[in-house]
Amino acid sequence: MAKVVVESQSSAWTKAFDFTDAEMVGKGSFSFNKEIDMSNAPKGHCHVNISVIDMGGKQAVYLFDLDR
């Protein structure tokens, strides 16, 4: 694993959070438990994309929706 990117998107706001913790880089598995501050995001519907990127650049993306 090289990094995890969590991106929140709405019609008025987009914010990406990159995680490259030394404990996870180069590992085959890692327990990912992070708090993300979305207090500046506007109320309403948003999309959340979680990308897990390996050392070779391949990625898996998980998508879900949130209503704030």
Buried (B, 14 or more C-beta within 10 A) or exposed (E): BBBBBBBBBBEEEEBEBEBEEEEBEEEEEBEEEEEEEBEEBEEEEBEBBBBBBEEEEEEEEEEEEEEE
